């Protein structure tokens, strides 16, 4: 069964993954493609609709990103968001200019008024709050377009040419700050594009299992199993597809959380899987000795993972496929087209140039995190695996700032364990979606037992999120933070100061490195 598809053309905006996620929430499959993707490749996806994302540029500058104007002649509905709206206007005969300080330049939450006869706003309130972030505005609207939303400062907040299915909004409907934003996206998909809503995890599971069987045939598969949500779901999916042709390799790189290696082994050893644990802590720490730069850490770990898998594969016999739990945000954050590399994921940008397998299989590479969890439930995985807190592949290597030593690893493991234990005792573990400790490379003066100390500062990080693409810092009660701080300083040697990270994503990422 083929799914209806919406193409999201990426112009470099900070919320572009979120746009794709919102489309998927509406049960419509979509893919994010760089804006430079040739039109023929876009059309080959047979999209029922196209969405232009936001971006940091001004459309009237010569070096700004553009699209093939023929995209507007294909009879395919287009929704332009922020820069995407201005791009549409610019291409179709309108005029976009820099806004004056006291007129149409808008940032943040803005009261907006909607014409609900427009399909985009059908069935919604006539006014509400939208999230604005633009310094340019559409001074002249293209012929054939109507003004369908305005604010007190800007008359051209939204435009449409319903005869051609073209819609443009100056604000960001994909963010939670915009009231009814997802309803607007839903209206575009269903009322304009004619979506059927055929993207479900049940269908994805069945289709992917069939595709894996055809691809693998009678070959053998080696899966990189970390015990995290992504690799656990990949293991369940591959197990249903190829059975005992699958071997799961758990590489304990010595950078797991406290006791986690034993917990992963206990979780999988009785699940009818060929499970192999490789204790390689000394090997990884040796490779990382003296390395402080985070991208180098990721790449070293990525390559060493592959080398370990290759060695284990030779012990098993001929293995044709290497499987990984790579998910869609890993692909996008590691850089697509002209998109910035936010961080190289050890299983994407961290892969070495040469891999000694016939092919790498990534059955989750089109899924977002919450879709992966939904697939896990569809496959019957237990709740404690499906809802396991995310843990990065490089492990504590990117939660220790600066050089990594065995002593620092032990220190961080002990401190992180106390943090997580107290969060669970306070019954906050389901409300805070990711929480962990970071051992900084900053040392400061303290006093303990009437004596001077000069030890490390530990940072605590907790976030709440619905999709792990944007996140807000968690409001942990002061009493809980106080207890955590006192326990860590008293019980963990080498730490004399605790700080709490109150930065959201964006501008920060969830992990520190």
N, C-alpha and C positions, 0 to 999 in steps of 0.2 A: 504493500500500500504506500503510495506517495503522498506526502503531506503538502497542503498549501503552504506557500512560503512568502514571507515578507523580507525584503532586503533593507538593511539599515546601512546607509553609506556614511562612513566615519570621516568627519572633517576636523577631528582633533579636540572635540569637546570633552569636558571632565565627566559627563554623565552618560557617555555613549553605551557602556555596558548596561547601565540601568534602563535605557530605552529598550534594548533588546529583551531585558528581563521582564519589563512591563508587558511587552507584546506576548511573551511566552505565558505570562500570568493569565492572559486572555485566551489561552488554549490555541494559540496560533504560533506555528514554528517560524523562526526568523534566523537570519545569519547576519553578522557584522562584516562588511567588506570595506577595504580602504577606498577613499573617494577616487583614486586613480585607476580602479578596476575598469578595464575596457568594457564599454557598453555591451558588447557581444557576450561577455562573461556574466554580466548582470542579467541579461535577458535569458541566458541559458538556464538560470535558476527558475524561470517561469514565474516571476513574482506576481502576486495579486495586488501588491502595493509596495511603494518605496518610501522610506523615511530618510530625510536629510537631517543629520545631527547638528548640534551646535558646534562652535569652534571659536578660537581666539582671534581670528583674522578679520579684516574688513574687506568686503567683496569688491570694493571699487579700486583696490590696490592691485598693481600688475602681478605681484608675486603671490596673491591669495589663491587658495585652492578652488578649482572649478570642476564642472562636470561637462560631459559631452552634451551640448544643447539638444541633440536629437533625443535625449531621454524624455523630453517633454512631448515628443511626437509619437509615443508608443501606445497611447491609450491606457496607460497604467496610472492609477491614482498616486499622488505624491503628497506627503505631509512634510513640511519644512519646519524645523524647530530652531528658533533663535537665528544663528548664522544661516541655517538651512532655509529659513523663511526669506531672509534677505537675499540669499543666492537665487531663489526662485524669482523674486521680484526683479532682481538685476538682470536675469537672463530673459525675462519675458516682457521687457520694455519699461519697467519701473525705474525709480532712481533711489539709491540708498546713499545717505550722507552721514557724516558725524553729527551727533546730536549736540545742541548747545547745552551748557551746564544747567540752564534754568528751564529747559523744555522737556524733550523726550528721552533723556538719558535716565535709566532706571536700574536699580539694584535692590535685591531682597524682596520681601513680601510687599505686594502691591494690590490694592483693591481694584478689581477689574469688572467691567460690565459686558455681558454677553447677549448677542442676538440669538435666541434659542430656536429661531426658524432655520438656522444653519444646521446641517446634519451633525457637525462636530459637537454642537452644544445641545442637541435635541434631548429633551427630558431632564435637563439640568437647571439649577437655579439661574436667575438672570444676573446675579452678581456673586462674587466670591474673591478669595485671595489667590493670587498667582505668584510664582517665584521668578522674578526678573533678573537678568544679568546681561545688559547690553548697553554699549555706548554709541551705537549707530541706530538709525531708524529709517523706515521707508518713507522718504519725503514725497515720492510720487508712486502711487499704486498702479500696477500694469492695467491696461485696458481689459475689460471683461471681469475684473475682480471687484468684489464688494467688501466693504469694511464690516466686520461682524463682531468685533470686540474692541473696547477702548478703556483707557484708564483716565484719571484726572489729568495726567501729564502728557499722555500720548494717544492720538486718535487712531493709530494704526497698530493696535496690539494684535489683531488677528485679521487675516484676509482670506477670501476663498473665491474660486471660480468653480462652482458646483457642476457646471456643464462638462468640465474636463476632469473633475475630481481632484483639483489642486487646492491645498489648504496650507496656510502659513501662520505660525504663532510666534510672537516675540518672546514668550515666556517658556518655562520648562515644565510641561505637563507630567514628565516622568518622575519628578521629585515629590516627596511626601508633603512638602510645604505648599504645593499647588492643590487647592481643594478641588476634588472631582477630576483631578488630572488623569487618573487611570480610566475614568469613565469616558473622557474625551478620546483617549487612545482606543478604547473599546468601540466607540462610535465610528471612528475612522475605519477600524478593521471590519466591523460588521455591517454598518450602514453604507459605507462608501466602497470598500474593497470586496464586500460579499463573502467574508470569511465564514467557514463552516464550523470552526472550532475543533479541528481534527487532531490536535497535538495533545496526546495523553501518555502517561507513563506506562499504562498497560500496553498500548500499541507500540511504544518505543521498545519495551522489553521484548515483546514477541518478534518484532522486526529485527532487532539487534541480535537476538539469539539465532535467528535464521541466517542472518548475514555472517555471523561468526562461524557457524557450522560450514557454510560454503567456503569461506576464506581459509579456514584452518584445515579442512578436510581431515586426513588422518595424521596430520602433523602434531608436534608437541609444542606446548605453550609454557613459558616461564613468566610468572607474574611477580612483579615487585610489590610485595605486601608489607605495608607499614603498620597495619592495624588501624589506620585512620578511616574516616568515613568513605573517602573516594576509593581507596584500594580495596576496602572490604566489600563495597558494592560491586566493584569490578570483579572480585573473586567470585562472588555469588553469581554474577551474570555469566562469567566464563565457565563456571562449574556446571551450570544448567546447559550451556551450549556444547561443551566438549568433554565433560566428565573427567575421567582419570587421565586424559591427555594433558591436564593442567597440573603443574607443580608450582606451589606458592613459596617463594623465597623471602623470608623475613631477615633483613640485614640489620642487626643491632650495631649501629655505628658508634655506640658509646655516648651518644648525644641525646638520648631519650630522657623523658622525665623520670623521676625516682620510681623504681620498681616496674617501669612500664614494659620493659622487655619481657619480664616474666608474665605480666598481665596479658600481653598480646599472644604469647605462646599458649597460655591457658585458654584464651578465647577461641583459638582456632584448631587446637590439636585434636578435638573431638568432633569436628565438623565434616568428616568424610572428605578431607582435602589432603593431597600430598603436601605436607607442610614441612619446611626445612628452615631451621634457625641458624644463622651464621653470626657468630660473635666476632666482630671485626673492629672493636673499639680502639685497640692500640694502633691498628693499621690506619684508621681515619685520622686519629689525633696526630699520628706521625706525619701524615700528608699536610695537615693544617698547621703544623708547628711554625710559628713566626709569621703567619698570615693574619692581617688585620682588615684588609679591604673586603667589604661584604660581597661584592660580585665575584671576587676571586674565591672566597669561601664556597659560594654556591656552585661555581663551575668545578672546583676541585671535588666537591662532594658528588656532583652529578656524574663526573667521569669515573670516580672510584666506585660508585654504585654499579655502573655498567661493567667495570672490570670484574667486580665480585660476581655479578650475574653470569658473565662469560665463563668464569672459572667453575661455578656451580653447575652450569649447563653441561660442561665437559664431563663432570662426574656422573650426570644423569644419562648422558648419551646425546644423540643428535637432537637438538632443540631448534625448531624453525622460527618461532615467534617469541618476541619479548613483549609482554603486556604491561601497561602502566595505567594508573588511575588518574591520568591527566584530565582536567575539566576545562570548560570554555574560558573562565577568567584567567587560568594559567596561560592559555594561548594568547589572549588579548594583552595581558599585562607584560608578557615577554616581548611584545612588539609585533604589530601587524602593519605592513606597508610603511607609511610615514609616521605611524603612531609611535609615541615615545615609549622606550623601554622603561617601565616603572621599576621592575626588578626581574631578573632572570630566574624563572622557576627551575629548580634543579632537574626536573624531568622534561623541560622544554629548552630554554635558552642555555641550560647548563649541560646539555648532552654533548659528548665529544663528536668530532667530525666522522670518526669511523666506529661503527657498532657491528660486532660480529654475530649478527642475526639476519635471517632472511628478511624480516620485516618487523616493525614495531606496531603493536595493536593497541589502540586507545579507544575502548568502547564508550567512554564517557566524555570524549573531547568536545561534544556539542552541548553538554549539560552544564547548567549553573548549579551552585552548591545545594540550594533547596530542592531543585529537581533531582539531584543525586540522592538526597535523603528520601524523597518520594519514591524513587525507583527502588531503593533499598527496602522500603516497606512493602512495595509491590512484590518484591522477590522473597519476602518472608524473613528478612533479617531481624534479629532482636532489637528492642528499643535502645539498649545500652550501646550497641554498635552504631545504629543509625543516627543517634543524637549525640555521639561522642564529640567533644569539643575539638575544633580544628587544631591541628598541630603541623607546623611546616615540615616538609621533607628534610631540610638540612638540620632540623631539630634545634637544640640549644646553641648550635654554632652561630645562629643569627640572633640569639638572645644574649650572647656574651659579646659586648662591644670591645673591639680590639682583639689582641692575641688570645688564643684559646690554650688553656693548660688543664691537666687533669684536676688540679686543685680548684680552679674556677668552676669546672663542670660540677664537681661535688657540692661546692658552695651554692651554686644556683639550683641544683636539684633539691637540696634541703630547704632553701628559702621558698622556692616555687611550691613545694609540697605543703608547707605550712599555709601559704596563701590559699591554695585550692581547698585544703581541709577546712579552713575557717569559713570560706565562702559557702561550702556545702553545709556546714553546721548552722550557718545563718539562713539556710534555705533560699539562697540567692542564686544557686547554680543553674536553675532553669531561666531565670530572669536576665542574667548576664551571659551573653552568647559566646564570648571568648574572654578569658582572663588568665594572666600569666605574669611572671616576674622577668625582669631584664637586669642582668648584671652589667652596670656601666663600667667604663674604664676611668671614671673620676674617683679620686680619693680625697678625703677631707678629714679634718681634725675632729676628734670627739673626746669624750671623757667617760671612762667606765671604771668603777671601783677606785675613784680618786686618782686614776692614772690616765695619761694621755694615750689616745689611739689615733692611728692614721690609716683608715680602712676604706673599703669600697662603699659607694652609694648604690643602693638597689632601687630600681624603678618598678612600680606596680602598674599594670595596664589592664583595664576592663572596658569592654565595649558592648553596646546593644545594637543589633542590626537585624534586618529582615533578609538581606541578600549578600552580605559581606562585600559589597561593592561600595556602599556608603555605610558609615557607622558613627554613632554618637558615644561619647565617653559615658561609662556607667556611673550613676550617682550612688556609690556604695556608702552606707551610713557611716558617719564619723566613728561611732562606737566600734563598728567592725574593723575599720581601718586602724583604729587605735590598738585594738587587740592584736591584729596581724603584725603591726609594726613592733609592738613590745615583744611578741613571741620571736620574731625573726632576729631582732637585735640580741635578745638574750640567749637564743638557742643555736644560732648559726655564727660560727667564727668567721671573722674577716669582713663583717658588715656593721657599720655604725651609723648609717643614715638611710632613711626610707623616703622616697618621693612618689607621688601619684600622678600619672599622666592624664591630663584633662583636655587632650586634643582630639578632635573628631577627624573622621576620614570623609572627604578631603578636609584640610590640606595634608594631614599626615596619612601614612598607611597604618594598618593595624599593627603589623610587626615593625620593630624599630629598624631592622636591616633587611 
